[in-house]
Amino acid sequence: MKNTLIQKIDALPPLPKSVIELEEFRKSIDKEPLDLLKIIEQDPLIITTLLKVANSAMFGFRHAVESPSRAINLLGVNFTISIALGSIVQDLIKSNLDAYKVSTDDFMFTSNLASNLVNSWVASISFDLKEELLLPAFLQETGKFILSELIHESGKVAEFQEAIVNSGKELSEIENEFVGFSCSKITANIFKHWKLSHNLIFAIGFVGDIENCPEEFKQKAQILEVIKILSDITAPLSETNISKALTKAQEYKLDTSLLSKAIGKIKDKIEEEE
């Protein structure tokens, strides 16, 4: 399985020009929304995804968002970059999530949820930390596309789905049992293959492996782990996962009162739109 995984990652196509431009823009000191608009307007897929996200129940804007420039203004530059990169990455991997019994729309919902948690919770801890975690939070489950493909190819879809429902184990533990790697490790290796930033690779790669995490990335990995539990693609914001996330946050000495408020705020917003 390890060799198959390495082959799949090595076979991924190179990043398109738009990703290189987005990365350069993201690293620039002066981020002008107009410059970002020029980059994303080159890619119809990004525009479609951006408008879909901006009009989702997760945000609940009062009026329909009909233009990319309006979406950038409402969502912010860094969140827009996360959405743009996320849509490109999904398109490059070109797989599905059937092994998890979810769709790409479900995946986008939980990615948006993860970023929303960063905006609502982490922003209350530190603005700079929020800015650094928006992208890794949005992209940290990317490896699930390859995981789903590997499980299909091994002929163990039914077993995998049964384990998710009845084993009582964490999803990351089940993934590790079936494939030999967690989603976090696979995602980190995908981004390493594409030579993306160390912040993405290390912050994501050590989620679930905090004891081995370099000190400078430890808090980021801890926060991402809590967010990962809450945005579990098979049961986002379930009462069980909320309880697990709060327990994990307490274990890591993160502010659970701010986290509880953020969860309540997001749940209310979603319920208003249902």
C-alpha positions in Angstrom: 0.0 0.0 0.0 2.9 2.4 0.8 4.4 2.0 -2.7 1.0 2.5 -4.3 0.5 5.7 -2.2 3.9 7.1 -3.2 3.2 6.3 -6.9 -0.2 8.1 -6.7 1.4 11.2 -5.1 4.3 11.2 -7.6 1.8 10.9 -10.5 -0.1 14.0 -9.5 0.1 16.7 -12.2 2.2 19.8 -11.6 0.5 22.8 -10.1 -0.9 25.2 -12.7 0.3 28.8 -13.1 -2.6 30.2 -11.1 -1.4 28.3 -8.0 2.1 29.7 -8.3 0.6 33.2 -8.7 -1.7 32.7 -5.7 1.3 31.5 -3.6 3.3 34.6 -4.6 0.4 36.8 -3.9 -0.2 35.2 -0.5 3.4 35.8 0.5 3.4 39.4 -0.6 3.2 42.2 2.1 0.7 44.4 0.3 -2.3 42.3 -0.6 -4.6 44.3 -2.8 -8.1 42.7 -3.5 -7.9 43.9 -7.1 -4.7 42.0 -7.8 -6.2 38.8 -6.3 -9.3 39.3 -8.5 -7.1 39.4 -11.6 -5.5 36.1 -10.7 -8.8 34.2 -9.9 -10.6 35.6 -12.9 -8.3 33.5 -15.1 -9.9 30.3 -13.8 -13.6 29.7 -14.2 -13.5 26.8 -11.7 -12.3 29.2 -9.0 -15.0 31.7 -9.8 -17.7 29.0 -9.6 -16.4 27.6 -6.3 -16.0 31.0 -4.8 -19.5 32.1 -5.5 -20.9 28.8 -4.4 -19.1 29.1 -1.0 -20.1 32.8 -0.6 -23.7 31.9 -1.1 -23.7 28.9 1.2 -25.7 28.6 4.5 -22.4 28.7 6.4 -22.1 32.4 5.9 -25.7 33.5 5.6 -25.1 36.8 3.8 -28.3 38.8 3.5 -28.1 39.2 -0.2 -27.0 36.9 -3.0 -23.3 37.3 -3.8 -23.1 37.5 -7.6 -19.6 38.7 -8.4 -16.1 37.5 -7.4 -15.1 41.0 -6.3 -18.1 41.1 -3.9 -17.2 37.6 -2.6 -13.6 38.8 -1.9 -14.9 41.8 0.0 -17.2 39.7 2.1 -15.0 36.7 2.7 -11.6 38.4 2.9 -8.4 38.0 0.9 -6.9 35.1 2.8 -10.1 33.0 2.9 -10.6 33.7 -0.9 -7.1 32.4 -1.5 -7.9 29.2 0.6 -11.0 28.6 -1.5 -9.1 29.2 -4.8 -6.3 26.8 -3.9 -8.8 24.3 -2.6 -10.8 24.2 -5.8 -7.6 23.8 -7.9 -6.2 21.0 -5.7 -9.5 19.0 -5.8 -9.6 19.4 -9.6 -6.0 18.2 -9.9 -6.5 15.0 -7.8 -9.7 14.2 -9.8 -11.1 11.5 -7.5 -14.2 11.0 -5.4 -15.1 10.3 -1.8 -17.4 7.3 -2.3 -15.5 5.3 0.4 -16.7 7.8 2.9 -20.3 7.9 1.6 -20.0 11.6 1.0 -19.9 13.9 -2.0 -17.5 16.7 -3.0 -20.2 19.2 -1.9 -20.1 17.6 1.6 -16.3 18.0 1.4 -16.6 21.7 0.5 -19.1 22.2 3.4 -16.7 20.7 5.9 -13.8 22.7 4.5 -15.8 25.9 4.8 -16.7 24.8 8.3 -13.1 24.4 9.2 -12.2 27.9 7.9 -15.2 29.4 9.7 -14.0 27.9 12.9 -10.6 29.6 12.3 -12.4 32.9 11.7 -14.7 32.6 14.7 -12.4 30.9 17.3 -8.8 31.4 16.4 -9.3 35.0 15.5 -10.3 35.5 19.2 -6.9 34.0 20.2 -4.6 35.8 17.8 -5.2 37.6 14.5 -1.8 36.5 13.1 -2.5 32.9 14.1 -5.9 33.1 12.3 -4.2 34.3 9.1 -1.7 31.5 9.2 -4.3 28.8 9.9 -7.0 29.7 7.3 -5.3 27.8 4.5 -4.1 24.7 6.4 -7.6 24.4 8.0 -9.3 24.6 4.6 -6.9 22.1 2.9 -6.1 19.6 5.7 -8.5 16.9 4.5 -7.3 16.9 0.9 -5.7 13.5 1.4 -9.1 11.9 1.7 -9.4 11.9 -2.1 -6.4 9.6 -2.4 -7.5 7.6 0.6 -10.9 6.9 -0.9 -9.2 5.8 -4.1 -6.8 3.5 -2.3 -9.6 1.9 -0.3 -11.6 1.3 -3.5 -8.6 -0.3 -5.2 -8.1 -2.6 -2.2 -11.7 -3.8 -2.4 -12.4 -2.8 1.2 -15.0 -0.1 0.8 -17.7 -2.1 2.7 -15.3 -2.9 5.5 -14.2 0.7 5.8 -17.7 2.0 5.9 -18.7 -0.6 8.5 -15.7 0.5 10.6 -16.7 4.2 10.4 -20.2 3.4 11.6 -19.6 0.6 14.2 -16.0 0.5 15.4 -16.2 3.4 17.8 -12.8 4.5 16.6 -11.6 7.9 15.5 -11.8 8.3 11.7 -8.0 9.0 11.5 -7.4 5.7 13.3 -9.6 3.8 10.9 -7.8 5.4 7.9 -4.5 4.4 9.4 -5.6 0.8 9.9 -6.8 0.5 6.3 -4.1 2.4 4.4 -1.2 2.6 6.8 -1.2 6.4 6.9 -3.5 9.0 8.4 -5.1 11.6 6.1 -2.9 14.3 7.7 0.3 12.5 6.7 -1.0 11.9 3.2 -2.1 15.5 2.8 1.3 16.8 4.0 3.1 14.6 1.5 0.9 15.8 -1.3 1.9 19.4 -0.5 5.5 18.4 -0.1 5.4 16.9 -3.6 4.0 20.2 -4.8 6.7 22.1 -2.9 4.2 24.3 -1.0 5.0 26.1 2.2 6.5 24.6 5.3 3.5 26.0 7.3 1.1 23.9 5.3 3.3 20.7 5.4 4.3 20.7 9.1 1.1 22.2 10.6 -1.0 19.6 8.8 1.4 16.7 8.9 1.7 16.5 12.7 -2.1 16.6 13.4 -2.6 13.6 15.5 1.1 13.2 16.1 1.7 16.2 18.5 4.4 14.5 20.6 6.7 14.4 17.5 5.7 17.9 16.2 8.4 20.6 16.1 7.8 23.2 18.8 7.1 26.1 16.4 4.3 24.2 14.8 2.8 22.5 17.9 0.1 25.0 18.7 -1.0 25.1 15.1 -1.2 21.3 14.9 -3.2 21.2 18.1 -5.7 23.8 16.9 -6.0 22.0 13.5 -6.7 18.7 15.3 -9.6 20.2 17.3 -11.0 21.7 14.1 -10.5 18.4 12.3 -12.7 16.7 14.9 -15.4 19.3 14.6 -15.4 19.2 10.8 -15.3 15.4 10.5 -16.7 14.8 7.0 -18.8 11.9 8.3 -20.4 13.8 11.1 -19.7 17.5 11.1 -20.6 19.3 14.3 -22.3 16.3 15.8 -22.8 16.4 19.6 -20.3 13.5 20.0 -17.6 15.4 18.0 -18.3 18.7 19.7 -17.7 16.9 23.1 -14.5 15.2 21.8 -13.3 18.5 20.4 -13.9 20.4 23.7 -12.1 17.6 25.6 -9.2 17.8 23.2 -9.0 21.6 23.4 -9.0 21.4 27.2 -6.2 18.7 27.1 -4.1 21.1 24.9 -4.9 24.1 27.2 -6.7 26.0 24.5 -9.6 28.4 25.3 -12.7 26.2 25.4 -15.1 29.0 26.3 -14.1 30.9 23.1 -14.4 27.6 21.2 -17.9 26.9 22.6 -19.1 30.4 21.6 -17.7 29.9 18.0 -19.4 26.5 17.7 -22.7 28.0 18.9 -22.5 30.9 16.6 -21.8 28.7 13.5 -24.6 26.2 14.4 -27.1 29.0 14.8 -26.1 30.4 11.4 -26.5 27.1 9.7 -29.9 26.4 11.4 -31.2 29.8 10.3 -30.7 28.8 6.7 -32.3 25.4 7.0 
